[in-house]
Amino acid sequence: MRLTAHDRRQRRWATSTKRYRSHTVPVDHSPVLPAIPITTVRLGAEVEKLVLGVLRSGMIAQGLLVKRLEDEFAELIGVDHVVAVNNGTTALIAALQVLDLQPGDEVITSPFTFVATLNAIIESGATARFADIDDRDFNIDPSTVGAVVNDRTKVLLPVHLYGQCADMDQLGDVASAANLAVVEDAAQAHGARVGDKAAGSWGTGCFSLYATKNLTTGEGGLISTNDASSADRLRVLRNQGMRQRYVYEMAGNNYRLTDLQAAVCLPQLTGYGRQVATRQAHARRLNEGLRGLPGVRVPEALPGRHHVWHQYTILVGDDARLDRDGLLEALTGEGIGCGIYYPRTVFDYHCYREHPQVVVAEAPVASDVARRCLSLPVHP
Ligand SMILES: *Cc1c(COP(=O)(O)O)cnc(C)c1O
């Protein structure tokens, strides 16, 4: 099981809360409980009711509720087809697998992302190559893509980090000029838009429903597409390559989501607009309070972009009174949860520097951002 620093913190927090409850007097060497954690998961009575209904129905694997989740999410983001899968990483893997990439084919992505983006490219058999990012939206800078496109490039895989879409107008032009398929890592960007076009509607959109994402099933994923034949291939791939039982059309896998999980997510869709509005209000309030502090750059939604504020991430500069790590420590000491997403460029680890499917290159903006970024609580 993958345990992120966040998971570990949340776990520590959960156990220390229990310890607190079982004693009349708190043990005073226990860690400071975050008064404001970096993420919270709160699921209401409607989730409990729907989950209980599924449990009692005895039909707990993929069924009608998964179908309902697919349809309602398609409606929410304005695409024709959504295919639910068991996590965001498999969403990316499946989206790449149906493109029939050959060994040596290349996928261009962001160097500043969660490692799942890179792992999915490797799993698909392709080779990863990196553009650089723009430090205003933390996403691929379209002007850095041309230099890494070559005859083996088949896919452009932008990441919509922190809940803000990449510059898809420009990236779309770059992709069509070079005849590249577009796979979007929209794991953090449910409902994010540029104008009235939503994340996941430029190419194949890959969403995560992991516990800490804006919408969650604990573990889960969704793939969006406007292409009926890709949707069809994704459904067959998800189900061991079968359309009919024991009739195999392709080498598939088990990427299915369960009704039990869909039941956790469905009621969240109803209130999602409200959740995003609250995140936006929190981001505005933080910006009002923090803008102008020496050495702190607050995050902004760029013109025309509807930001869903999965994370609120500041950049700490050299002229700040504390450096990034000092600030993290000080805030943690005050019970304010914060996180570093992400501490290094994604390829900057021994296992990738040596990897035959990873082309390591300098990404100066991403490296600099990785040293300076700090995410503060923005959740509702
Ligand atoms: C969470 C995340 C993923 C992977 O999703 P899982 O559901 O955890 O597999 C991929 N890319 C990014 C940017 C993410 O934040």
The ligand as an SDF file (V2000), in Angstrom:
LIG
                    3D

 15 15  0  0  0  0  0  0  0  0999 V2000
   -3.8080   11.2400   -7.3030 C   0  0  0  0  0  0  0  0  0  0  0  0
   -3.1070   11.4450   -8.5780 C   0  0  0  0  0  0  0  0  0  0  0  0
   -2.9340   10.4140   -9.5130 C   0  0  0  0  0  0  0  0  0  0  0  0
   -3.2310    8.9710   -9.2420 C   0  0  0  0  0  0  0  0  0  0  0  0
   -4.4810    8.6840   -8.7850 O   0  0  0  0  0  0  0  0  0  0  0  0
   -4.7050    7.4290   -7.8030 P   0  0  0  0  0  0  0  0  0  0  0  0
   -6.1860    7.3530   -7.7290 O   0  0  0  0  0  0  0  0  0  0  0  0
   -4.0510    7.7490   -6.5210 O   0  0  0  0  0  0  0  0  0  0  0  0
   -4.1160    6.2350   -8.4680 O   0  0  0  0  0  0  0  0  0  0  0  0
   -2.3560   10.7100  -10.7300 C   0  0  0  0  0  0  0  0  0  0  0  0
   -1.9300   11.9520  -11.0130 N   0  0  0  0  0  0  0  0  0  0  0  0
   -2.0460   12.9750  -10.1410 C   0  0  0  0  0  0  0  0  0  0  0  0
   -1.5660   14.3330  -10.5320 C   0  0  0  0  0  0  0  0  0  0  0  0
   -2.6190   12.7500   -8.8940 C   0  0  0  0  0  0  0  0  0  0  0  0
   -2.7180   13.7570   -8.0210 O   0  0  0  0  0  0  0  0  0  0  0  0
  1  2  1  0
  2  3  1  0
  2 14  2  0
  3  4  1  0
  3 10  2  0
  4  5  1  0
  5  6  1  0
  6  7  2  0
  6  8  1  0
  6  9  1  0
 10 11  1  0
 11 12  2  0
 12 13  1  0
 12 14  1  0
 14 15  1  0
M  END
$$$$
